[in-house]
Amino acid sequence: MLTFSLKALNPLSGYTHIWEIGRRYTWTAPIVAVGGLVCSALEGLSISLLIPLLGALMATPTSASTSGMASEGILSFLNRFAESIAPDRRLPVIAGVMLAMVIVKGVVASLNSLFIGWVDGRAAHDVRQGMAKLLVNVGYPFYLKNDPAELLTILSSQSWSATEAIRTVFAMVADIVAIVVFITLLIMVDWRLTLIALALTLPVSAFQNLFRERVRRLGQRVSNANHWLGERMLVLVDAFRMIKIFGQEQRELARFSEASTEVRRSGLSAEMFGVWFGPTVETLHASVFVSILLGAYFAHVPAPVLLAFLVLLYRLQPYIQSIEGARLSLSESETALDEVEWLLDPVDKPPAPGGRVRFSTLDGPIVFENVSFTYATRPATPALDGVNLMFQPGQATALIGRSGSGKTTLVNLICRLLHPSSGRILVGGRDLSDIDPISWRAHLGFAGQDAELIDGSIAENIAYGLPQASLETIREAAALADIDAFVHDLEKGYETRVGARGLSLSGGQRQRIGLARALVRRPSVLVLDEATNAIDGLSEQAILNVVRERNLTAIVVSHRASALSYCDQGVVIEQGKVVEAGALDDLKAYRLLMELAPA
């Protein structure tokens, strides 16, 4: 009942990065502590005034109600205070002072809670910002290695556990101060009864420690179940078209139901375990209460003193329960805290590419010199193996190869999402690894098979890479991507919202918006990775004519001969190796594509 572990002073000490955020607000701890001290002192003193108040009600001298007790300390002070008041006014004065103390305590407690809420909001913001900063700045291989559903779960739900833990720690400061104040008052009222209460709380403490360990294991099960459910949710949202086309609604519903059932069962197990905790602890507390009564009887403690002691002990319980509840909450959140700590920790994350030289203009070829790359998830099979090739400025180069041959890996290397495992890439004679990636990408335009639109307007999507673009510039890029006429016919024009991931548009419309987004930057290098496979032939022809007329340095990845026909050069890749390179018409792989192309 009066149990408290010193470890609770810093329960986040094992979470270095979470506590690093919490440490920014350690200056608030003294403020919270002072608020808690004032609240608990006011409440404790108001309860202690029950001794002279009862004396006034019983019409007995205050000193008589404390006969046999120490003449110094809080009881002596209360005696002198009561005896300084005229007998006929003693009762209303003491009652008024008690009421005033309770009112002031309520005001201070409210202000303290608001302050803790402010700290919690700031800390929560910092935790979210910390995770977002890492996700934005981490190297691209991190996303290739980790499950998107798991990352989404950490961001959307587990992060709340971390911020709640920080709030809990700061709230515990006020509770700890209150416990110290109340225990001090209990000792002043009767140290013998206080010793009895402290001694009998050891079994309660042992039981609660066992309970917390069990809760931690149940929390792990609940967290795993939530991860599984998050994966099934992601499938239902991302793959609903495939689910419909292949008639797998019932199968996916069954898998979702299975995951949801596990969440329900794991949550119910935790709930059932918690149901027995409350009554058991209450029984133990009742045993302590009865023991205190027996101790008071045999020690001949005066009734007013015993009543004041019991009321103080009773009012101490919410703070004790708050501390225990906080520790229990931290135990339940341990798995979530581990995951947030992992996400905040940059140590085991691949770093983003570096480089300090600013890129201004493409004044020479892009050259691959014996470049190899191996994914960590497939160490035995290099995605690219000793690649040597050259992309000439002002020319369009086709990348030809089967799926999985290494084309997208090559594109990601050019975009500096990946770094060569060996070899080097030169841009105008300078090593690409020396060039600042932000300034390099500012001169890149990229459009892929998946347009990856944001939930905003068409104008916002086109100007995503150039936020300062005017409407005129946006419309010009849209015209080049052959989508201006379509947008013009919409009721809200360029202010039309595309919906989540642009699903309110057709695949071809999304791809053309993606192309406009790439062209609005007037890039030095344009990368098209299957960027026209959902676009009709006439639109594709108009778009690729723009590439040729503007003499853009373009890298075109496509399985469609019509898209590759506008290129000047071609490179054929098989199993990560360059097997052909040269003029497009001279490549066997391209001629084969032309033969297979529909008439």
RODO-2510 file (C-alpha; in nm, 4 decimals, decimal comma):
residues 599
     n   res          X          Y          Z
     1     m     0,0000     0,0000     0,0000
     2     l     0,2899     0,2351     0,0747
     3     t     0,5238     0,0675    -0,1718
     4     f     0,7492     0,2602    -0,4034
     5     s     1,0617     0,1595    -0,5938
     6     l     1,3487     0,3990    -0,6531
     7     k     1,3589     0,2697    -1,0097
     8     a     1,0347     0,4582    -1,0685
     9     l     1,2305     0,7834    -1,0372
    10     n     1,3444     0,7303    -1,3963
    11     p     1,1568     0,4411    -1,5594
    12     l     1,2640     0,5636    -1,9045
    13     s     1,6356     0,5441    -1,8252
    14     g     1,6710     0,2307    -2,0403
    15     y     1,5269     0,4103    -2,3439
    16     t     1,8123     0,6407    -2,4406
    17     h     1,6506     0,8297    -2,7269
    18     i     1,3048     0,8599    -2,5720
    19     w     1,4596     0,9861    -2,2501
    20     e     1,6797     1,2247    -2,4507
    21     i     1,3565     1,3924    -2,5610
    22     g     1,2119     1,3794    -2,2097
    23     r     1,5323     1,5297    -2,0696
    24     r     1,4663     1,8521    -2,2585
    25     y     1,1847     1,9131    -2,0139
    26     t     1,3606     1,8244    -1,6893
    27     w     1,3466     2,1952    -1,6045
    28     t     0,9730     2,1473    -1,5569
    29     a     1,0200     1,8782    -1,2899
    30     p     1,0828     2,1292    -1,0034
    31     i     0,7693     2,3201    -1,1053
    32     v     0,5622     2,0017    -1,1027
    33     a     0,7238     1,8989    -0,7732
    34     v     0,6449     2,2333    -0,6087
    35     g     0,2872     2,2117    -0,7320
    36     g     0,2579     1,8603    -0,5924
    37     l     0,4156     1,9713    -0,2642
    38     v     0,1693     2,2571    -0,2228
    39     c    -0,1285     2,0356    -0,3080
    40     s    -0,0336     1,7512    -0,0782
    41     a     0,0669     1,9839     0,2084
    42     l    -0,2638     2,1691     0,1886
    43     e    -0,4616     1,8458     0,1745
    44     g    -0,2607     1,6834     0,4530
    45     l    -0,2903     1,9825     0,6825
    46     s    -0,6630     2,0133     0,6163
    47     i    -0,7036     1,6470     0,7155
    48     s    -0,4868     1,6954     1,0245
    49     l    -0,7220     1,9722     1,1334
    50     l    -0,9748     1,6946     1,1951
    51     i    -0,8077     1,6411     1,5341
    52     p    -0,8943     1,9865     1,6781
    53     l    -1,2209     1,9874     1,4819
    54     l    -1,3320     1,6657     1,6496
    55     g    -1,2191     1,8071     1,9811
    56     a    -1,4434     2,1091     1,9247
    57     l    -1,7359     1,8862     1,8253
    58     m    -1,6882     1,6690     2,1323
    59     a    -1,6513     1,9812     2,3500
    60     t    -1,3249     1,8439     2,4938
    61     p    -0,9966     2,0304     2,5257
    62     t    -0,7727     1,9770     2,2237
    63     s    -0,4876     1,8637     2,4455
    64     a    -0,7076     1,5887     2,5848
    65     s    -0,7644     1,4457     2,2388
    66     t    -0,3905     1,3960     2,2031
    67     s    -0,3040     1,2848     2,5557
    68     g    -0,0176     1,0456     2,5654
    69     m     0,1178     1,1754     2,2315
    70     a     0,4331     1,3777     2,1707
    71     s     0,4066     1,7338     2,2838
    72     e     0,6065     1,8642     1,9882
    73     g     0,5485     1,8521     1,6155
    74     i     0,2329     1,8835     1,4151
    75     l    -0,0015     1,7832     1,6999
    76     s     0,1453     2,0488     1,9273
    77     f     0,1084     2,3043     1,6510
    78     l    -0,2544     2,2083     1,5914
    79     n    -0,3251     2,2261     1,9651
    80     r    -0,1847     2,5760     1,9916
    81     f    -0,3740     2,6839     1,6807
    82     a    -0,7078     2,5521     1,8121
    83     e    -0,6581     2,6933     2,1617
    84     s    -0,5823     3,0364     2,0183
    85     i    -0,9426     3,0535     1,8897
    86     a    -1,2308     3,1421     2,1190
    87     p    -1,4293     2,8265     2,2100
    88     d    -1,7542     2,9630     2,0656
    89     r    -1,5836     3,0324     1,7286
    90     r    -1,3480     2,7351     1,7179
    91     l    -1,5684     2,4994     1,5161
    92     p    -1,6610     2,7380     1,2278
    93     v    -1,3062     2,8802     1,2070
    94     i    -1,1411     2,5381     1,1826
    95     a    -1,4023     2,4200     0,9317
    96     g    -1,3513     2,7377     0,7258
    97     v    -0,9740     2,6960     0,7230
    98     m    -1,0148     2,3341     0,6101
    99     l    -1,2487     2,4401     0,3284
   100     a    -1,0152     2,7188     0,2172
   101     m    -0,7234     2,4753     0,2051
   102     v    -0,9251     2,2304    -0,0056
   103     i    -1,0252     2,5073    -0,2511
   104     v    -0,6682     2,6363    -0,2880
   105     k    -0,5444     2,2795    -0,3271
   106     g    -0,7959     2,2214    -0,6090
   107     v    -0,6847     2,5349    -0,7945
   108     v    -0,3145     2,4463    -0,7631
   109     a    -0,3815     2,0850    -0,8685
   110     s    -0,5705     2,2037    -1,1785
   111     l    -0,2870     2,4384    -1,2770
   112     n    -0,0341     2,1617    -1,2188
   113     s    -0,2338     1,9234    -1,4413
   114     l    -0,2553     2,1853    -1,7171
   115     f     0,1191     2,2383    -1,6966
   116     i     0,1833     1,8637    -1,7193
   117     g    -0,0508     1,8535    -2,0202
   118     w     0,1519     2,1292    -2,1874
   119     v     0,4743     1,9379    -2,1254
   120     d     0,3122     1,6208    -2,2583
   121     g     0,1999     1,7937    -2,5767
   122     r     0,5461     1,9368    -2,6419
   123     a     0,7184     1,6052    -2,5701
   124     a     0,4710     1,4155    -2,7908
   125     h     0,5409     1,6575    -3,0728
   126     d     0,9155     1,6054    -3,0287
   127     v     0,8787     1,2257    -3,0366
   128     r     0,6761     1,2397    -3,3583
   129     q     0,9174     1,4887    -3,5103
   130     g     1,2113     1,2675    -3,4124
   131     m     1,0622     0,9654    -3,5879
   132     a     0,9626     1,1696    -3,8929
   133     k     1,3117     1,3229    -3,9146
   134     l     1,4733     0,9805    -3,9061
   135     l     1,2357     0,8409    -4,1678
   136     v     1,3019     1,1349    -4,3975
   137     n     1,6801     1,1272    -4,3564
   138     v     1,7467     0,7541    -4,3345
   139     g     1,8952     0,5711    -4,6301
   140     y     1,6620     0,4114    -4,8854
   141     p     1,7740     0,0518    -4,8020
   142     f     1,5962     0,0924    -4,4682
   143     y     1,2627     0,0899    -4,6514
   144     l     1,3631    -0,2105    -4,8570
   145     k     1,4446    -0,4079    -4,5433
   146     n     1,1554    -0,3193    -4,3107
   147     d     0,7860    -0,3994    -4,3313
   148     p     0,5783    -0,0869    -4,4154
   149     a     0,2882    -0,2153    -4,2017
   150     e     0,5178    -0,2404    -3,8994
   151     l     0,6510     0,1121    -3,9536
   152     l     0,2956     0,2417    -3,9923
   153     t     0,1934     0,0751    -3,6650
   154     i     0,4856     0,2329    -3,4791
   155     l     0,4067     0,5759    -3,6193
   156     s     0,0315     0,5641    -3,5749
   157     s    -0,0175     0,3805    -3,2458
   158     q     0,3058     0,2858    -3,0699
   159     s     0,4261     0,6469    -3,0708
   160     w     0,1313     0,7364    -2,8468
   161     s     0,2585     0,4886    -2,5894
   162     a     0,5960     0,6637    -2,5852
   163     t     0,4447     1,0083    -2,5408
   164     e     0,2080     0,8771    -2,2752
   165     a     0,5092     0,7283    -2,0943
   166     i     0,6762     1,0696    -2,0843
   167     r     0,3576     1,2230    -1,9452
   168     t     0,3379     0,9430    -1,6907
   169     v     0,6913     1,0090    -1,5693
   170     f     0,6232     1,3788    -1,5130
   171     a     0,2897     1,3066    -1,3446
   172     m     0,4719     1,0639    -1,1156
   173     v     0,6875     1,3514    -0,9893
   174     a     0,3840     1,5159    -0,8308
   175     d     0,2661     1,1809    -0,6934
   176     i     0,6049     1,1059    -0,5395
   177     v     0,6120     1,4442    -0,3660
   178     a     0,2602     1,3847    -0,2344
   179     i     0,3579     1,0421    -0,1000
   180     v     0,6586     1,1871     0,0812
   181     v     0,4460     1,4640     0,2340
   182     f     0,1715     1,2264     0,3462
   183     i     0,4146     0,9741     0,4945
   184     t     0,5827     1,2588     0,6824
   185     l     0,2459     1,3682     0,8211
   186     l     0,1578     1,0105     0,9139
   187     i     0,4822     0,9783     1,1096
   188     m     0,4091     1,3078     1,2859
   189     v     0,0589     1,1940     1,3764
   190     d     0,1666     0,8477     1,5026
   191     w     0,4957     0,6851     1,4094
   192     r     0,3939     0,3475     1,5534
   193     l     0,0940     0,3104     1,3233
   194     t     0,3074     0,4284     1,0340
   195     l     0,5599     0,1507     1,0954
   196     i     0,2792    -0,1060     1,1016
   197     a     0,1451     0,0234     0,7688
   198     l     0,4906     0,0220     0,6062
   199     a     0,5737    -0,3293     0,7270
   200     l     0,2486    -0,4780     0,6010
   201     t     0,2872    -0,3365     0,2510
   202     l     0,5758    -0,5720     0,1630
   203     p     0,3405    -0,8568     0,0518
   204     v     0,1413    -0,6070    -0,1537
   205     s     0,4596    -0,4857    -0,3193
   206     a     0,5728    -0,8412    -0,4004
   207     f     0,2365    -0,9253    -0,5543
   208     q     0,2316    -0,6123    -0,7686
   209     n     0,5829    -0,6785    -0,8999
   210     l     0,4787    -1,0280    -1,0105
   211     f     0,1692    -0,8813    -1,1712
   212     r     0,3701    -0,6255    -1,3713
   213     e     0,5936    -0,8956    -1,5208
   214     r     0,2881    -1,0894    -1,6325
   215     v     0,1386    -0,7738    -1,7810
   216     r     0,4610    -0,7100    -1,9742
   217     r     0,4362    -1,0519    -2,1416
   218     l     0,0698    -0,9969    -2,2226
   219     g     0,1603    -0,6556    -2,3646
   220     q     0,4063    -0,8252    -2,6023
   221     r     0,1318    -1,0562    -2,7236
   222     v    -0,1082    -0,7637    -2,7760
   223     s     0,1591    -0,5718    -2,9682
   224     n     0,2296    -0,8679    -3,1976
   225     a    -0,1418    -0,9096    -3,2605
   226     n    -0,1744    -0,5409    -3,3506
   227     h     0,1169    -0,5706    -3,5948
   228     w    -0,0534    -0,8624    -3,7642
   229     l    -0,3835    -0,6762    -3,7828
   230     g    -0,2033    -0,3724    -3,9259
   231     e    -0,0623    -0,5901    -4,2046
   232     r    -0,4069    -0,7213    -4,2914
   233     m    -0,5503    -0,3672    -4,2907
   234     l    -0,2763    -0,2557    -4,5290
   235     v    -0,3561    -0,5437    -4,7655
   236     l    -0,7283    -0,4593    -4,7675
   237     v    -0,6560    -0,0958    -4,8513
   238     d    -0,3636    -0,1336    -5,0928
   239     a    -0,4712    -0,4461    -5,2791
   240     f    -0,8492    -0,4074    -5,2914
   241     r    -0,8465    -0,4000    -5,6740
   242     m    -0,6525    -0,7252    -5,6955
   243     i    -0,8746    -0,8795    -5,4282
   244     k    -1,1852    -0,7928    -5,6291
   245     i    -1,0484    -0,9069    -5,9655
   246     f    -0,9304    -1,2433    -5,8343
   247     g    -1,2407    -1,2986    -5,6246
   248     q    -1,0535    -1,3328    -5,2964
   249     e    -1,2901    -1,1252    -5,0817
   250     q    -1,3859    -1,4130    -4,8537
   251     r    -1,0276    -1,5302    -4,8180
   252     e    -0,9003    -1,1859    -4,7196
   253     l    -1,1991    -1,1331    -4,4926
   254     a    -1,1192    -1,4616    -4,3189
   255     r    -0,7530    -1,3625    -4,2766
   256     f    -0,8552    -1,0225    -4,1429
   257     s    -1,1041    -1,1870    -3,9076
   258     e    -0,8325    -1,4225    -3,7812
   259     a    -0,5994    -1,1295    -3,7081
   260     s    -0,8800    -0,9304    -3,5475
   261     t    -0,9748    -1,2310    -3,3342
   262     e    -0,6183    -1,2585    -3,2076
   263     v    -0,6272    -0,8901    -3,1099
   264     r    -0,9543    -0,9538    -2,9268
   265     r    -0,8240    -1,2647    -2,7512
   266     s    -0,4928    -1,1106    -2,6479
   267     g    -0,6702    -0,7984    -2,5251
   268     l    -0,9241    -1,0104    -2,3375
   269     s    -0,6447    -1,2117    -2,1735
   270     a    -0,4848    -0,8894    -2,0513
   271     e    -0,8248    -0,7609    -1,9362
   272     m    -0,9123    -1,0823    -1,7520
   273     f    -0,5787    -1,0809    -1,5768
   274     g    -0,6354    -0,7205    -1,4731
   275     v    -0,9856    -0,7952    -1,3441
   276     w    -0,8468    -1,0117    -1,0634
   277     f    -0,5781    -0,7623    -0,9751
   278     g    -0,8071    -0,4962    -0,8296
   279     p    -1,0042    -0,7180    -0,5893
   280     t    -0,6878    -0,8942    -0,4714
   281     v    -0,5107    -0,5681    -0,3949
   282     e    -0,8217    -0,4333    -0,2233
   283     t    -0,8286    -0,7429    -0,0003
   284     l    -0,4649    -0,6929     0,0923
   285     h    -0,5296    -0,3254     0,1632
   286     a    -0,8266    -0,4180     0,3835
   287     s    -0,6009    -0,6523     0,5786
   288     v    -0,3563    -0,3682     0,6347
   289     f    -0,6428    -0,1420     0,7475
   290     v    -0,7688    -0,3987     0,9999
   291     s    -0,4144    -0,4480     1,1302
   292     i    -0,3792    -0,0742     1,1845
   293     l    -0,7051    -0,0665     1,3808
   294     l    -0,5835    -0,3494     1,6024
   295     g    -0,2513    -0,1747     1,6511
   296     a    -0,4256     0,1478     1,7493
   297     y    -0,6456    -0,0401     1,9956
   298     f    -0,3553    -0,2060     2,1749
   299     a    -0,1457     0,1139     2,1681
   300     h    -0,4354     0,3156     2,3166
   301     v    -0,4280     0,5747     2,0365
   302     p    -0,6905     0,8495     2,0969
   303     a    -0,9910     0,8373     1,8648
   304     p    -0,9346     1,1800     1,7000
   305     v    -0,5708     1,0912     1,6270
   306     l    -0,6685     0,7498     1,4890
   307     l    -0,9355     0,9073     1,2690
   308     a    -0,6928     1,1678     1,1360
   309     f    -0,4351     0,8934     1,0718
   310     l    -0,6861     0,6779     0,8849
   311     v    -0,8103     0,9705     0,6749
   312     l    -0,4514     1,0639     0,5876
   313     l    -0,3821     0,7018     0,5008
   314     y    -0,7006     0,6881     0,2938
   315     r    -0,6119     1,0049     0,1031
   316     l    -0,2634     0,8683     0,0432
   317     q    -0,4078     0,5731    -0,1484
   318     p    -0,4913     0,7624    -0,4734
   319     y    -0,1289     0,8720    -0,5010
   320     i    -0,0013     0,5216    -0,4282
   321     q    -0,2466     0,3777    -0,6803
   322     s    -0,1461     0,6419    -0,9328
   323     i     0,2194     0,5424    -0,8947
   324     e     0,1378     0,1735    -0,9231
   325     g    -0,0920     0,2429    -1,2157
   326     a     0,1844     0,4403    -1,3836
   327     r     0,4329     0,1587    -1,3344
   328     l     0,1767    -0,0884    -1,4653
   329     s     0,1132     0,1342    -1,7655
   330     l     0,4861     0,1517    -1,8343
   331     s     0,5049    -0,2291    -1,8129
   332     e     0,2185    -0,2615    -2,0617
   333     s     0,3898    -0,0119    -2,2913
   334     e     0,7312    -0,1775    -2,2753
   335     t     0,7019    -0,3409    -2,6169
   336     a     0,5761    -0,0201    -2,7750
   337     l     0,8561     0,1753    -2,6075
   338     d     1,1113    -0,0738    -2,7417
   339     e     0,9817    -0,0240    -3,0953
   340     v     0,9728     0,3557    -3,0741
   341     e     1,3225     0,3514    -2,9235
   342     w     1,4386     0,1334    -3,2133
   343     l     1,2899     0,3711    -3,4679
   344     l     1,4459     0,6756    -3,3013
   345     d     1,7881     0,5094    -3,2798
   346     p     1,9985     0,5937    -3,5893
   347     v     2,2767     0,3479    -3,5035
   348     d     2,1445     0,0456    -3,6914
   349     k     1,9927     0,2441    -3,9776
   350     p     2,1635     0,2907    -4,3161
   351     p     2,2752     0,6528    -4,3487
   352     a     2,1517     0,8808    -4,6249
   353     p     2,4129     0,9494    -4,8964
   354     g     2,6506     1,2364    -4,8291
   355     g     2,8421     1,4850    -5,0415
   356     r     2,9158     1,8567    -5,0137
   357     v     2,9802     1,9731    -5,3704
   358     r     2,6823     2,1607    -5,5093
   359     f     2,5606     2,0539    -5,8514
   360     s     2,4738     2,3318    -6,0950
   361     t     2,4568     2,1951    -6,4488
   362     l     2,5136     1,8734    -6,6403
   363     d     2,8257     1,9515    -6,8457
   364     g     2,9390     1,5980    -6,9233
   365     p     2,8258     1,2363    -6,9455
   366     i     2,7033     1,0176    -6,6596
   367     v     2,9505     0,7305    -6,6462
   368     f     2,9288     0,3989    -6,4608
   369     e     3,2756     0,2579    -6,3929
   370     n     3,2709    -0,1087    -6,2916
   371     v     2,9664    -0,0487    -6,0671
   372     s     2,8305    -0,3348    -5,8595
   373     f     2,5507    -0,3364    -5,6047
   374     t     2,4266    -0,6086    -5,3700
   375     y     2,1152    -0,5883    -5,1537
   376     a     2,1608    -0,6844    -4,7895
   377     t     1,8576    -0,9113    -4,8169
   378     r     2,0179    -1,1015    -5,1098
   379     p     2,3919    -1,1014    -5,0358
   380     a     2,4685    -1,3991    -5,2597
   381     t     2,3270    -1,2448    -5,5782
   382     p     2,4467    -0,8991    -5,6911
   383     a     2,1735    -0,6856    -5,8470
   384     l     2,4381    -0,5153    -6,0609
   385     d     2,7722    -0,6761    -6,1409
   386     g     3,0623    -0,4772    -6,2902
   387     v     2,8464    -0,2400    -6,4953
   388     n     3,0264    -0,0052    -6,7350
   389     l     2,8153     0,2335    -6,9428
   390     m     2,7728     0,5982    -7,0366
   391     f     2,4699     0,8292    -7,0625
   392     q     2,5512     1,1147    -7,3002
   393     p     2,4058     1,4591    -7,2218
   394     g     2,1231     1,5656    -7,4520
   395     q     2,0455     1,2071    -7,5528
   396     a     1,7736     0,9628    -7,4531
   397     t     1,8991     0,6208    -7,3488
   398     a     1,6781     0,3144    -7,3260
   399     l     1,7309     0,0567    -7,0520
   400     i     1,6133    -0,2817    -7,1764
   401     g     1,5878    -0,6011    -6,9778
   402     r     1,3615    -0,8494    -6,8100
   403     s     1,1972    -0,7772    -6,4763
   404     g     1,4568    -0,8217    -6,2027
   405     s     1,7504    -0,7721    -6,4364
   406     g     1,8766    -0,4655    -6,2451
   407     k     1,7211    -0,1706    -6,4306
   408     t     1,5436    -0,0189    -6,1294
   409     t     1,8552    -0,0663    -5,9164
   410     l     2,0525     0,1289    -6,1758
   411     v     1,7908     0,4065    -6,1706
   412     n     1,8023     0,4197    -5,7893
   413     l     2,1804     0,4564    -5,8045
   414     i     2,1457     0,7525    -6,0398
   415     c     1,8886     0,9089    -5,8078
   416     r     2,1298     0,8479    -5,5173
   417     l     1,8784     0,6420    -5,3275
   418     l     2,1419     0,3692    -5,3255
   419     h     2,5221     0,3788    -5,3174
   420     p     2,7407     0,1388    -5,5197
   421     s     2,8820    -0,1560    -5,3286
   422     s     3,1889    -0,1141    -5,5479
   423     g     3,2913     0,0989    -5,8431
   424     r     3,1887     0,4594    -5,8946
   425     i     2,9521     0,6839    -6,0883
   426     l     3,0903     0,9998    -6,2501
   427     v     2,8867     1,3059    -6,3478
   428     g     3,0799     1,5441    -6,5711
   429     g     3,4008     1,3831    -6,4455
   430     r     3,3141     1,4246    -6,0766
   431     d     3,2357     1,1346    -5,8453
   432     l     2,8621     1,1384    -5,7762
   433     s     2,9294     1,0466    -5,4104
   434     d     3,1002     1,3862    -5,3659
   435     i     2,7977     1,5788    -5,4916
   436     d     2,5376     1,7076    -5,2454
   437     p     2,2399     1,4719    -5,3015
   438     i     1,9816     1,7476    -5,2481
   439     s     2,1333     1,9760    -5,5128
   440     w     2,1762     1,6774    -5,7486
   441     r     1,8160     1,5653    -5,7134
   442     a     1,6991     1,9233    -5,7664
   443     h     1,8116     1,8753    -6,1284
   444     l     1,6447     1,5358    -6,1642
   445     g     1,2961     1,4679    -6,2888
   446     f     1,1511     1,1272    -6,2091
   447     a     0,8282     0,9614    -6,3179
   448     g     0,7529     0,5991    -6,2398
   449     q     0,4924     0,3332    -6,2967
   450     d     0,3295     0,4247    -5,9655
   451     a     0,2767     0,7991    -5,9663
   452     e     0,2667     0,8098    -5,5831
   453     l     0,0360     1,1102    -5,5667
   454     i    -0,0288     1,2959    -5,2427
   455     d    -0,3758     1,3632    -5,1050
   456     g    -0,4033     1,7161    -5,2397
   457     s    -0,5067     1,9077    -5,5483
   458     i    -0,3803     1,8403    -5,8996
   459     a    -0,1825     2,1658    -5,8844
   460     e    -0,0210     2,0637    -5,5542
   461     n     0,0792     1,7289    -5,6999
   462     i     0,2324     1,8761    -6,0136
   463     a     0,4198     2,1403    -5,8133
   464     y     0,5292     1,8934    -5,5435
   465     g     0,8953     1,9134    -5,6465
   466     l     0,8769     2,2873    -5,7170
   467     p     0,6423     2,4369    -5,4537
   468     q     0,7024     2,7925    -5,5743
   469     a     0,5799     2,7128    -5,9266
   470     s     0,3177     2,9518    -6,0620
   471     l    -0,0108     2,8318    -6,2095
   472     e     0,1219     2,9245    -6,5530
   473     t     0,4276     2,7027    -6,5026
   474     i     0,2060     2,4222    -6,3732
   475     r    -0,0214     2,4454    -6,6756
   476     e     0,2773     2,4452    -6,9090
   477     a     0,4078     2,1225    -6,7547
   478     a     0,0581     1,9731    -6,7674
   479     a     0,0330     2,0554    -7,1373
   480     l     0,3676     1,8834    -7,2009
   481     a     0,2324     1,5763    -7,0179
   482     d    -0,0884     1,5923    -7,2266
   483     i    -0,3221     1,6372    -6,9312
   484     d    -0,4035     2,0093    -6,9415
   485     a    -0,7189     1,9609    -7,1498
   486     f    -0,8516     1,6959    -6,9109
   487     v    -0,7890     1,9156    -6,6062
   488     h    -0,9430     2,2191    -6,7769
   489     d    -1,2704     2,0293    -6,8188
   490     l    -1,2951     1,9522    -6,4480
   491     e    -1,5297     2,1685    -6,2407
   492     k    -1,2521     2,2881    -6,0088
   493     g    -0,9723     2,2606    -6,2630
   494     y    -0,6293     2,2413    -6,1053
   495     e    -0,7816     2,2745    -5,7568
   496     t    -0,9549     1,9365    -5,7980
   497     r    -0,8438     1,7029    -5,5221
   498     v    -0,7100     1,3675    -5,6370
   499     g    -0,8038     1,1709    -5,3214
   500     a    -0,5870     0,9307    -5,1269
   501     r    -0,2992     0,8220    -5,3535
   502     g    -0,4905     0,9632    -5,6504
   503     l    -0,7339     0,6730    -5,6604
   504     s    -1,0117     0,8974    -5,7907
   505     l    -0,8193     0,9144    -6,1210
   506     s    -0,7429     0,6500    -6,3817
   507     g    -0,3999     0,4917    -6,4034
   508     g    -0,3147     0,6902    -6,7154
   509     q    -0,4257     1,0189    -6,5579
   510     r    -0,2129     0,9517    -6,2525
   511     q     0,0891     0,8747    -6,4688
   512     r     0,0459     1,1943    -6,6690
   513     i     0,0262     1,4002    -6,3502
   514     g     0,3459     1,2224    -6,2419
   515     l     0,5092     1,3154    -6,5723
   516     a     0,3994     1,6785    -6,5342
   517     r     0,5488     1,6753    -6,1827
   518     a     0,8812     1,5624    -6,3317
   519     l     0,8758     1,8133    -6,6192
   520     v     0,7756     2,1199    -6,4136
   521     r     1,1258     2,1254    -6,2637
   522     r     1,2853     2,1600    -6,6102
   523     p     1,5274     1,8852    -6,5128
   524     s     1,8802     1,8314    -6,6421
   525     v     1,8186     1,4549    -6,6256
   526     l     1,4773     1,2973    -6,6792
   527     v     1,4232     0,9402    -6,5570
   528     l     1,1167     0,7555    -6,6862
   529     d     1,0728     0,4167    -6,5157
   530     e     0,7750     0,2485    -6,6851
   531     a     0,6202     0,5962    -6,6706
   532     t     0,3958     0,5583    -6,9779
   533     n     0,2752     0,1986    -6,9544
   534     a    -0,0796     0,3080    -6,8575
   535     i    -0,0976     0,5889    -7,1149
   536     d    -0,2562     0,5527    -7,4567
   537     g    -0,0346     0,5541    -7,7661
   538     l    -0,1186     0,9081    -7,8818
   539     s    -0,0487     1,0630    -7,5429
   540     e     0,2729     0,8628    -7,5104
   541     q     0,3838     0,9850    -7,8518
   542     a     0,3137     1,3490    -7,7617
   543     i     0,5029     1,3199    -7,4320
   544     l     0,8096     1,1494    -7,5783
   545     n     0,8221     1,4002    -7,8631
   546     v     0,8757     1,6658    -7,5935
   547     v     1,1746     1,4700    -7,4627
   548     r     1,3301     1,4540    -7,8079
   549     e     1,2557     1,8141    -7,9094
   550     r     1,4059     1,9551    -7,5900
   551     n     1,7192     1,7403    -7,6171
   552     l     1,6749     1,6260    -7,2585
   553     t     1,9191     1,3824    -7,1051
   554     a     1,6692     1,1042    -7,0528
   555     i     1,6873     0,7518    -6,9161
   556     v     1,3876     0,5480    -7,0251
   557     v     1,2934     0,2142    -6,8707
   558     s     1,0090     0,0387    -7,0474
   559     h     0,8945    -0,2935    -7,1874
   560     r     0,7050    -0,1131    -7,4656
   561     a     0,8852    -0,0740    -7,7958
   562     s     0,6798     0,2385    -7,8707
   563     a     0,8253     0,4138    -7,5645
   564     l     1,1823     0,3072    -7,6427
   565     s     1,1647     0,4062    -8,0103
   566     y     1,2249     0,7721    -7,9246
   567     c     1,5607     0,6951    -7,7634
   568     d     1,8988     0,7539    -7,9290
   569     q     2,0945     0,4834    -7,7479
   570     g     2,0151     0,1605    -7,5709
   571     v     2,1616    -0,0582    -7,2970
   572     v     2,0553    -0,4185    -7,2443
   573     i     2,0919    -0,5646    -6,8947
   574     e     2,0646    -0,9306    -6,8019
   575     q     2,1173    -1,0615    -6,4482
   576     g     2,2883    -0,7407    -6,3430
   577     k     2,5342    -0,7302    -6,6337
   578     v     2,5421    -0,5116    -6,9456
   579     v     2,5220    -0,7510    -7,2417
   580     e     2,4558    -0,4985    -7,5200
   581     a     2,4998    -0,1236    -7,5658
   582     g     2,4942     0,1115    -7,8607
   583     a     2,2598     0,2601    -8,1168
   584     l     1,9057     0,1464    -8,0471
   585     d     1,8432    -0,0124    -8,3887
   586     d     2,1598    -0,2208    -8,3546
   587     l     2,0433    -0,3956    -8,0372
   588     k     1,9063    -0,7488    -8,0746
   589     a     1,6841    -0,7074    -7,7694
   590     y     1,5232    -0,3949    -7,9151
   591     r     1,4646    -0,5588    -8,2550
   592     l     1,2996    -0,8495    -8,0759
   593     l     1,0710    -0,6068    -7,8910
   594     m     0,9774    -0,4438    -8,2219
   595     e     0,8921    -0,7831    -8,3717
   596     l     0,6706    -0,8696    -8,0757
   597     a     0,5032    -0,5277    -8,0638
   598     p     0,1414    -0,5212    -8,1868
   599     a     0,0958    -0,3762    -8,5326
***
